[in-house]
């Protein structure tokens, strides 16, 4: 039988060596943010095909929404925006679609 956790003990007792609670390296939240950023960065760099789901690119847009909330202005957010720009044409804004509608009506015979 494997090691069992003492009853009532937090999971951190077992994982303290991975993410220490000291502020020596920026603290727990800083280390967690670095780890998540590294994982997402590797995914974005090495598995671009995971994000290529035209026409709306839902996976990439979900990642962008997360990055905009959790890591605004980061290099990772910038790279995700660049990938979205490379994968598909920008969506027309409401003003652009309103401007195109009268032109199309005039061109129809």
Protein Blocks (a to p, Z undefined) as FASTA:
>chain_A
ZZdddehiafklmmmmmmccbfknnpjmlmmmmmmmmmmmmmmmmmmmlmmccfklmmlm
mmmmmmmmmmghiaklmmmmmmmmmmpccdddfklmmmmmmmmmmmpZZ
